[in-house]
Amino acid sequence: MSSLEKRAWLALWSMLPPYIVYFAILLLWPRLTAGFLDAFLVLAATATVHAIAYIVGLAFVRHRERGEPLQEDERDRAIDGRATRAAYFMLLTGMIVVGMVMPFTRSGWDVVNAALLVIVLGEAMRSVLIIVGYRRPRLAY
């Protein structure tokens, strides 16, 4: 498995579980985030879990790859470029909805959580497309 593919798996598995729990709390137990401080603490806890999982995972990946330089070739750059481009357009579309449409009907934490959801989905999409790019053989990029 390529080092860049490992990093895409790490990004996906360190991000999705904490944010799935976060959005499940918002949907199933909205009273836990009723006040500003409560909502902020739940969001901060989620971001902290995500950051710790990623940092620990990255340290583990780097430890296993000790002595091997991280090298990219044209295929790696093409896979990353395609994934980034697709995720960018998804992110752009979502943020237009969040920033230009939602403020007319919603405000506060509704807009914040919608923006966070779009960002998480964009990053997840990028990681998934990188993984698919390494798993599915293509003749040209």
N, C-alpha and C positions, 0 to 999 in steps of 0.2 A: 504494500500500500504506500502510495506516495506521501511524502511529508505534508504536502499541501492538502491532500485529501484527509489526512489525519486531523489537521487543523480545522477543516470544515466540519468533520464529525464532532470535534471538541466544541466548536462554536454552537453547533446545533444542540448537543446534549447538555451543555452547560446553561443554555438559554431557555429552551422550551419548558422543562419541568418547573422551574420557579415561576415563570410567567403564566403557565397554565394554572398553577395553584393561585396566583394573584387574581387572574380573571375569574376563576371559579369562586373565589371569596367574594368578589364584586357582584357576581350573579346570584350566588346562593345565600350569602350572609351579608347583605348590604348594611346591616346595622353595625358591623365591625368597622366600617369606614364612614360612619355618619358624620363625625366631626373632622375638621381640617387636620388636627394633630394625629388623629387615628388613621386617617387616609394616608397622611405623609409617612407615618411610621410603618404601615404595611408596605407601602411602595419602597421605602428605604430598606426594609428587611429583604424584600424580593431582590432588589438591585444588589444588595450585599451578598446574598446567597449566590446570585449569578456571577458576581465578580470573583468570589472565593473559589467557586467551582471551576471557572475558567483559568484562574491563576494556578491553582493546584494541578489541573490537567495539563496546562502548558508546561509547567515545571517537569511533570512526569514525561511528557513527550520529548522535551529537550534533553532530559537525562538519558532517555533511551537512544536518542540520536546523537549523543555526545561524540564529537570527532567527525561527524558527517556534515558537510556544509549544506545549507539549504540552497539548492540550485533549481532555477526555473529555466525551462526551455520554451520553445515557441508553442508547444502544445499546452503547457501549463498556463502561459499568458493568454492563449486563446480561450481556454476553459474559463479562466477567471474573468476575462473580458466579457464573454457571453453572459455569464451568470450575473456579473455586476450590472451590465446594461439592462437586462430583463428586470432585475430587482430595483434598479433605479426608476424605471418607468412605473412599476407598481407602487413604489414609495411616492413618486411624484403625484400620481393619480390620487392616492390615498390622502396625501397632505393637502391637495387642492380641496378635496371634500372636507377634511377636518378644519382647514384654515379659512376657506372661503365660503363654504356652505353652512357648516354646523353653527358658526357664531350667530347666525340669524335665528336659530331655534333653540340652541343649547348654550351653556356657559360653564365655567368652572371646571370641576373634576370630570365632567362628561367629555369636554374637549381634550383635557389632559390624557385621560384614559384612552380615548379614540386615537390620539396621536401616538401614544405608546404602543397600542395594538398595531397600528400601521408600521411603525418602526420594527417591532418584533417580527411581524409577518414578512417585511422586506428582507431583514437579515436572515430569517429562516429560509426564505425563498432562495437567496443567494447561496447559502450553504448547501441546500438540497440540489441546486443546479450544478454546483461544483462537484458534488458527490456523483451525480448522474453523469456529468461530463467525463469523469474518470472510469465509471462503470460501463458506460455504453460506448462501444467503439464507433468512431466516425472516420470517414475518409478525408473530410476537409472541414475546417472550422471557418 
